[in-house]
């Protein structure tokens, strides 16, 4: 089985920083990309940042210049460094891995999420 576990969320003041981590357990083959998504209260889940296996990155316009996605393949870890946090960054952040399954096609794996609250 595959399991993704997020950590690093918490309460932070505006302008502060947090580093989220995602640990992957189990084997995932044919990974195409990994990323972070978030869902604020009353809002739809949205893409925050993604990184492909060849290290191409993509960020939502709202976080460009403030967030940075990275991975450590040897440790099976995915990270999201969040700087200059704003009130509107408050959300549950989810780790995601996309892979191509030989039978089912594109497959998505999700973590349980970690809460990030930006408040003064």
N, C-alpha and C positions, 0 to 999 in steps of 0.2 A: 504494500500500500504506500501511497504518497501522502505526506503531511507537510504543510507549511506553517511555521509558527512565527508570528511577529512579536517584537518586543521593542521597548525604548520609548513608548508613548508616555505622556504625562501632562502636567500643568506647567505652562511657561508664560512669562510676560511678553507683551508685544516687543518685537525687536530681538528676542532671545533665539536660542538655537536648540534643536533636538536632533538626535541621530537614531533613526529607526533601523532595526535589523530584522531580517527574515532568514530563518534557518530551515533548510530543506532536508527532510528525512525520506528515505526510500529512493528508488531509482526512477528517474525521468529520462526517457530517451527522446531523441530528435527534438530537442528544445529549439524553438525559433526565437523566442524573446522572453524577457522577464520584466516585471514592472511593479509599480505602485499605483493604486487607485484609492480614492477616498469618497466618503459619503457623509455629508453634513446633514443635520436634522431637517427633515422635510424636503431634502434634495435628492436628485438622482446620483447614483455612483458615477464618478468621473475619473478619467485618466489623469494621472499626475506626471508620471515619467516612465519610460521604457528603455530597455537596453537589449540589443540583439546579441547573438553569440559572437559576432565579429565586432562588438563594442560600439556599434552605432547607437546614439542616444536620441531621445525625443522627449520634449517637455511641453506641458501645457503652458499656454501664454501667461497664465496667472502666476506661475512659479519660476519662469525663466530668470536666470541671474540670481536666484535665491536658493534653489534646491539643486542637489547634485546626486545622481544615482550612480552606484558602483556595485561591483560584485567581487567575490573572492571564490574562484572555482575550487581551489584546494580545500576550502573549509565549507563548501556548499552554502555560502552566505550571500545575501543580497542586502544592500544598504541604501538608505535615503538620508542624506545630510540636509537638514532644513535650517536655513539661516534667515535672519530678518523676518521672523514670523509675524503674521498679522492676525487680527481677530477672525477674518474670513478663512483662515487656514484650519480653524477648528472643525474636526471631523474624525470619523473612524477611518483609519488607514489600513488598506488591505494589500497583502503581497499576492502577486499573480505570476504564474508561469504558464506560458503557452507552448504547446508541443504538437507535433504532427503524428497522430496515431495511424499505423498502417491500415486499420480497418475503419475506425470512426472518423478519421480526418483530424481537423484541428480540435485540440482538446485543451481545456483551461483548468488549472488548479488554483484554488484559493485558500488563503489562510483565514483565521477567525477574526482578525482585525485587532488593532491597538488604538486606543483613544488618545487623541491629541487635542488639548484644550489650551487656547491662547486667551488669556484674560489678565487684566490689570487688577 
